[in-house]
Amino acid sequence: MQRQKRYLAYLLVLQALALIIGSVMAHPDSTIPTMITLPLMIVDLLLLQFLLYRVTAGYARARWFKIFYAVLCITQFVLNSFVNVEVPLAENYVLANIAYPLGAVVYATIFYFIIKDMFANKHETTYSLLAASNAYLLISIFFGCVYSEIALHNPGMLGVEILTGQDLVQRTFEISNYVVAGFDVQEGVGGMIKNLAVVEAYIANLYIIFVVGKLMTNEK
């Protein structure tokens, strides 16, 4: 249990760093050069994939599933590395159609295991807070992957000019982070993504309600 708690703590830090690097440091308006942000993001995402596997493997029992999930993590990371770069969308269209759904499956899987463990077992407060915080951040990542897949077929619904895979991912994850943080979706975003954003907002808010209730029950 102590090892799993450490993994959850590391995973939370890496998720927060990915958010800061991707949304702030690597933002088009940022003055930080790409030669600094790109290596930082690569290292962070590599470590993040490892922690995704370690945390999920700590919950899963079947050996075959652990191997399958490891392959899934590696595959989606490699594919996204080719797709989410400054290359025209059309050049990586097929790979992107594989990469984004795989990413959604990877993050949905670990979210499921964390939530299942939280509500099926009673844990100490620190462990529960780490698990709950990780799962909360995973909501925006999952929906970011979903928005990316949808926008891939119609980039115009993002409300801004999308030329490359990097532009698409930055925009879709920006929308997803705005929704979870409680901000309004930016103007120009298409109706389908707006409707999904409503679903994301409901899930994030209901999640908070359920988790607070669970933590209060544990305390009692």
N, C-alpha and C positions, 0 to 999 in steps of 0.2 A: 504493500500500500504506500509506503514512503517513497519507493522508487517511482510509482505512478504519479504521486503528487509532485515530485520533482519534474517529471516529464510534462505534466500539465502546466507547471510554472514556466518552464522553458518555452513551451508552445505558446503561451499567452504573450510572452515577451516578443517572440518572433512574429506573431500575428500583428502586434502593435507596431513593430518596426516596419513590417511590410506595408502597413497602412500609412505610416509617416513617410517612408521613402517613396511609395507609389503615388500618394495623393498630394504630398507637399513638396518634397525635394525634387521629384521628377516631373512635377506639373509644368506644362508649357510656359507658364508665367514665372517660373522659378529661374533664378540666375545661377544656380548650381550646375556646373558642367556635367554632361552625360558621362564623361570619363570617370567621374566620382560616383554618381548615382547608380550607373549600370553594374559595376562590380559589387557594390553594396547589396543591390537587389538580387543579384545572382547568388551570392553567398547566403543571404537571408532565406531565399526560396529553397535552396538546396537543403539547408538545415531544417527548414519548415517541413519539407517532404519526409525527412528522416523522422522528425517528431510526430508527424501525422501517422506514420507507420507504427512507431513505438507505442504511442498512446492507444491506437486501435488494436494492436497486437496484444496489449495488456488486458484488454477486455475480451477479445475473441478467444475461443477455445480450440476450434478446429485448425489443424496445421495447414490443411489445404487452403483455407480461407486466408490465413496469414500470408501464404505465398501469393495467392491471387491478388490480395490487396497491395502487396509490395510491387508486383508487376504493374498493377493499375496506377500506382503513384508514380513510378518511373516513367511509364508510357505517356501519361498526361503531362508530366513535367517536360519531357523531351519534345513532345509535339507543340506544347505552348511556347517553348523556347524558339521554335522555328516560326510560329505564327505571330506572336505578339512583338513584332519588331517593325522597324520603319521600312516595310516592304508593302507594295500595293496589295490590297485585299484579294484581288482576283488571282494573284500568283499562289496564294496559300488557301484558297477557298475550300478545297477538299480536306486538307489537313485540319483546318479550323472547324469543320463540321464534325470532326472526330474529337478534337482536343477539348472543345468547350463542354460537350456532354460528359466526357470522361472526367473532366474537372468537377462538374456538378455531382457526379456519382461519388467521387473520392471524398468530397466535403460533406455530402449528405450522409455517407456511411459513418464517418467519425462522429458527426452530430448525433446520429441515431444511437451509437454505443454510449456516448457520454450521457445523453438524456435517459437512456434505459437504466444505466448504472445509478444515476442520481435518484431516480424515483423508485427503483427496486431495492436499494440498499440505504442504510443509514450511515452517514459519514460525519467526521468531525467538520467543524465550521470552515476551517481553512481549505480543506480539500474540496468541500462543496462550493465555496466561492470561486476557487480556481476553475473547477469544472464548469460552473455556470457562466463564468466570464468568457471562457473559451467557446462554449456553445453559442453564446450571444454574438460574438464576432464572426462565427462561422455562418450565421444567417445571411449576412451581407455578402460574404464571399460566394456562397451558393447561388444567391440571386444574381450576383454579378456575372457568373458563368451562364445562367439562364438568359439574362438580357443580352449577353454577347452572342449567344447562338441565334436569338431572334433577330437582333440587329444585323447579323451577318447577311441575312437574306434581304434586308431592306435598311441599309445604313441611314437613309434619310429620316427615319423615325426618331433618330437621336437628337435631331434639332440643330446639329452643327455639321460642318463638312468633315466627312470621314474618308481619309485617303489610304491609311495603312492599318495594319492589325494593332499597332500600338495606340493609334488614335481611338480605335473602337474600344479597346479594353479600358483605356483611361476614362473614357466617357461613360461606359456602362457601369464600371465600378464606382465612379463618382456618383451616379444616380442611386445605386444601391446603398452607398454609405450615407447619402443625404436622407434617404427614406428611413433607415434604421436610427439615424441621429435625430429624426423628428422634423427635418426641414422639408419644404415643398419641393416637388419635382420641378426641374428647370423648364422654362418656357420652350416650346417647340418640340417637346418629346411626344412621340406618337401615342395614340390612344391605347394600343395593346400593351405597351410597356407601362403606361400610366395605370391601367387596370391591374396589371401584375404588381405594380408598386403598392397598390392598395392592399393586395393580399399579403405582400411582404410586411407592410406596416401592421396589419392585424396580427400576423404571426409573431412579430417582434414584441408587440404589446402584450399579447396573451402569454407569451413566453415569460415575460417579466412577472406577470401576475402569478403564474403557476410556480415559478421558482421561488418567489418571495414566500408564497404559501408553504412550499416544501421546506424552506429554511426555517420558517417559524415553527413548523411542526417538529423539526429536528431539535430545535432549541427546547421545546416543551418536553 
